[in-house]
Amino acid sequence: MIVSFGSIALDTTRTPTLIRKDILGGSCTYFSLASSLFFKTGIVGIVGSDFPENYLEIFRNRLDLSGFKIEKSKKTFKYDSSFGNDLSIRTTNITELNVYKDYNPVLPYKYRKEKYIYLGNIDPKQQLQVIDQLEKPCYIFMDTIDYWIKTERSKVYEVIQRVNGLFLNEEEIKLLCETKSILKGAYKLLDLNIDLLVVKRGAKGAVMFTKDYIFINPSYLNTEVVDPTGAGDSFAGGFVGHLVKKDKIDDKTLKESLIYGNVLGSFAIERFGPERLVSLSLNEIYERYRKHCSMVFF
């Protein structure tokens, strides 16, 4: 099983043409719905009394909920953001941590023995709490955002030094490593003894760095972008999901995983929230993977 920890949220997303309120969101949500298409995934997270029943039903149908908690006396984490005309830049309007403010995650006993762990965007102190409960993890992946880099930089670095794989976007790696070059930033992070760094570049695709090589893959060409929210976590879900399904970490599988990450990210942006991930099938994923490969290999 893949164990996923991160935020579960109710999002308000504002685009130039439409506003959608209280959409199912959060880093744990997008990652888990994407990874569960490849391999069984369990979530560790918390919601409040206002979390809609239809969203609970999506979780029940797709995920192991042994680590999922409903706090009846509080409200669900909420995130309000806006996109500009080209949908490439998101501006945070309001963040309400609510149930996550004083949350102390507790892993079920069976989760503590699992090999593959994903730490989604959340307070790095809570990420460390999860790591401390693991017994013999094979591979720990983590993600973060600029907010935690600015406010909890030392803790973010503490988490990085205890994980194997790291997902960041271009602005995050520049901010974290205090450089204008993602290449210089990548070498700095690899010196911390992580095995793998993936830099997500939005419409430009992604770059994977290891100690031995760099692998670049462009994004899939979508005909329409509706909502880019969650694309990065969906990317990570596709990447980790394929890697765990193969149950081996070699160069070929890692490169395949990067392409599957781009494919899952391309599906996520076609609808508001995780709607596309909920309706997606493996056959659709494999077909788009084949199309994508035919575009970039010769």
C-alpha positions in Angstrom: 0.0 0.0 0.0 1.0 3.6 -0.6 0.5 5.8 2.4 -0.4 9.4 1.6 -0.3 12.2 4.1 -1.2 15.8 3.4 -4.0 18.3 3.3 -7.6 17.5 2.6 -9.5 20.7 1.7 -12.5 22.5 0.5 -11.3 24.8 -2.3 -12.7 28.0 -3.8 -11.2 28.4 -7.2 -11.6 31.6 -9.3 -10.7 31.6 -13.0 -11.4 34.5 -15.5 -14.6 32.7 -16.6 -15.9 30.9 -13.6 -15.9 30.6 -9.8 -16.4 27.2 -8.1 -16.8 27.1 -4.3 -16.1 24.3 -1.8 -14.5 21.9 -4.4 -12.9 18.8 -3.0 -9.1 19.6 -2.9 -5.9 19.3 -0.9 -2.5 17.7 -1.6 -3.5 14.4 -0.1 -6.7 14.3 -2.1 -5.1 14.8 -5.6 -2.1 12.6 -5.0 -4.2 9.7 -3.5 -6.9 9.7 -6.2 -4.1 9.7 -8.9 -1.9 7.0 -7.2 -4.9 4.8 -6.4 -5.5 4.3 -10.1 -2.2 2.3 -10.1 -2.0 0.8 -6.6 -3.9 0.6 -3.3 -3.5 3.9 -1.4 -4.3 4.8 2.2 -4.7 8.3 3.4 -3.8 10.0 6.7 -5.7 13.3 7.1 -8.5 15.1 8.8 -11.7 17.0 7.9 -14.4 18.8 9.8 -18.1 18.4 10.3 -18.8 20.4 7.1 -17.1 17.9 4.8 -19.8 16.8 2.3 -21.1 13.3 2.2 -20.6 12.9 -1.6 -16.8 13.6 -1.1 -16.7 11.0 1.7 -18.2 8.6 -0.7 -15.5 9.2 -3.3 -12.9 8.4 -0.6 -14.7 5.3 0.5 -14.9 4.0 -3.1 -11.2 4.6 -3.9 -9.1 4.7 -0.8 -8.2 2.9 2.5 -9.5 5.2 5.2 -7.8 3.7 8.3 -5.9 6.9 8.9 -8.7 9.3 8.0 -10.4 11.3 10.8 -13.5 13.5 11.0 -13.3 16.1 13.7 -16.9 17.0 14.5 -16.1 20.1 16.5 -14.1 21.9 13.8 -14.3 22.9 10.2 -12.4 21.5 7.2 -9.3 23.2 5.9 -10.2 25.8 3.3 -8.2 27.4 0.5 -9.3 30.2 -1.8 -7.3 31.1 -4.9 -7.5 32.9 -8.2 -5.9 32.4 -11.6 -5.1 35.0 -14.2 -6.0 35.0 -17.9 -3.4 32.4 -18.9 -4.1 30.1 -15.9 -0.3 29.8 -15.3 -0.1 31.9 -12.1 -2.2 31.2 -9.0 -2.7 33.8 -6.3 -3.7 32.8 -2.8 -6.6 34.8 -1.4 -7.5 33.1 1.9 -6.0 30.1 3.8 -8.0 28.7 6.7 -6.1 25.8 8.4 -9.0 25.0 10.7 -8.7 21.2 11.6 -5.0 21.2 10.6 -4.0 24.0 12.9 -3.2 21.8 15.9 -3.4 18.4 14.1 -1.1 15.6 15.4 -1.2 12.9 12.7 -1.4 9.3 14.1 -0.6 6.4 11.7 -2.5 3.2 12.1 -0.3 0.3 13.0 -0.5 -1.3 9.6 0.6 2.0 7.9 3.7 2.2 10.0 5.1 -1.0 8.3 4.4 0.2 4.7 7.4 0.8 2.4 6.2 3.7 0.2 5.2 7.0 1.8 4.2 10.3 0.3 4.3 13.5 2.4 2.2 16.1 0.6 2.2 19.8 1.1 1.6 20.5 4.8 3.4 21.8 7.8 6.9 20.2 7.9 6.6 19.7 11.6 3.6 17.4 10.9 5.6 15.7 8.1 8.3 14.9 10.6 5.7 13.5 13.0 4.7 11.0 10.3 8.3 10.0 9.6 8.9 9.4 13.3 6.1 6.8 13.3 7.5 4.7 10.3 9.3 1.5 11.1 11.2 0.4 7.9 10.1 2.6 5.0 11.7 1.8 1.6 11.1 5.1 0.0 9.7 8.4 1.3 8.7 11.1 -1.1 7.9 14.7 -0.1 6.4 17.9 -1.5 6.2 21.4 -0.1 5.3 25.0 -1.2 6.7 28.5 -0.9 4.7 29.2 2.2 6.5 26.6 4.3 9.9 27.5 2.7 9.4 31.1 3.8 8.1 30.4 7.3 9.7 27.0 8.3 12.9 26.8 6.1 15.0 24.9 8.7 12.2 22.4 9.3 11.7 21.9 5.5 15.5 21.1 5.2 15.1 18.7 8.2 12.4 16.8 6.4 14.5 16.7 3.1 17.4 15.1 5.0 15.1 12.2 6.0 13.4 11.5 2.7 14.5 9.7 -0.6 12.6 11.7 -3.2 11.6 15.3 -3.5 9.0 17.1 -5.7 9.3 20.8 -6.2 8.3 23.4 -8.9 10.7 25.8 -10.4 9.9 28.7 -8.1 10.1 26.5 -5.0 13.6 25.1 -5.8 14.9 28.6 -6.5 13.4 29.9 -3.3 14.6 27.0 -1.2 18.1 27.0 -2.6 18.4 30.8 -3.0 19.5 30.6 -6.6 18.1 31.6 -10.0 19.2 28.3 -11.5 17.2 25.1 -11.0 20.4 23.2 -12.0 22.5 24.7 -9.2 19.6 24.1 -6.8 19.3 20.5 -7.9 23.0 19.8 -7.3 22.7 21.5 -3.8 19.8 19.3 -2.9 21.3 16.1 -4.2 24.3 16.8 -2.0 21.9 16.3 1.0 21.9 12.6 0.0 18.4 12.5 -1.5 18.2 9.9 -4.3 15.8 11.7 -6.5 14.6 15.2 -7.3 11.7 16.1 -9.7 11.2 19.7 -10.7 7.7 20.3 -12.0 7.6 23.0 -14.7 3.9 23.3 -15.4 3.2 23.6 -19.2 6.9 23.0 -19.8 6.8 19.5 -18.4 9.2 18.2 -15.7 12.9 17.4 -15.1 14.2 14.5 -13.0 17.6 14.7 -11.3 19.5 11.8 -9.8 23.2 11.5 -8.9 23.8 9.8 -12.3 21.7 11.6 -14.9 19.1 14.2 -15.8 15.9 13.2 -17.6 13.7 15.8 -19.2 10.1 15.2 -20.4 7.7 17.9 -21.9 4.1 18.2 -20.8 1.3 16.5 -22.7 -0.4 18.9 -25.1 -3.9 19.5 -23.8 -6.6 21.1 -26.0 -8.2 22.9 -23.1 -7.1 23.8 -19.6 -9.9 24.4 -17.1 -8.3 24.3 -13.6 -4.6 23.8 -12.9 -5.2 23.3 -9.2 -3.8 19.9 -8.0 -1.8 19.2 -11.2 1.4 18.9 -9.2 0.0 16.5 -6.7 -1.7 14.5 -9.5 1.7 14.4 -11.2 3.3 13.0 -8.0 0.4 10.4 -7.7 1.0 9.2 -11.3 4.8 9.1 -10.7 4.7 7.2 -7.4 1.7 5.0 -8.4 3.5 3.6 -11.4 6.8 3.2 -9.5 5.1 1.2 -6.7 3.1 -0.9 -9.1 6.4 -1.9 -10.8 7.9 -2.5 -7.3 11.4 -1.6 -8.6 13.4 1.5 -8.7 15.7 1.4 -11.7 16.4 4.0 -14.4 13.8 2.7 -16.9 11.0 2.6 -14.3 11.9 6.1 -13.0 11.8 7.5 -16.5 8.5 5.8 -17.2 7.2 7.2 -13.9 8.1 10.8 -14.9 6.0 10.4 -18.1 3.1 8.9 -16.2 3.4 11.9 -13.8 3.0 14.3 -16.8 0.1 12.2 -18.1 -1.8 12.3 -14.8 -1.2 16.0 -14.5 -2.6 16.5 -18.0 -5.8 14.8 -17.0 -6.2 16.7 -13.7 -6.4 20.1 -15.4 -9.2 19.2 -17.7 -11.9 19.7 -15.1 -12.5 21.6 -11.9 -11.0 20.0 -8.8 -10.3 16.2 -9.0 -13.4 15.5 -11.2 -11.4 14.0 -14.0 -9.4 11.8 -11.6 -12.6 10.4 -10.2 -13.9 9.3 -13.6 -10.5 8.3 -15.1 -9.7 4.7 -16.2 -6.4 2.9 -16.6 -7.1 2.3 -20.3 -7.4 6.1 -20.8 -4.1 6.6 -18.9 -2.2 3.9 -21.0 -3.6 5.3 -24.2 -2.4 8.8 -23.4 0.9 7.5 -22.2 1.4 5.8 -25.6 0.4 9.0 -27.4 2.8 11.1 -25.3 5.7 8.7 -25.9 5.0 8.8 -29.7 5.4 12.6 -29.6 8.7 12.7 -27.8 10.7 9.7 -28.8 12.2 9.0 -32.2 
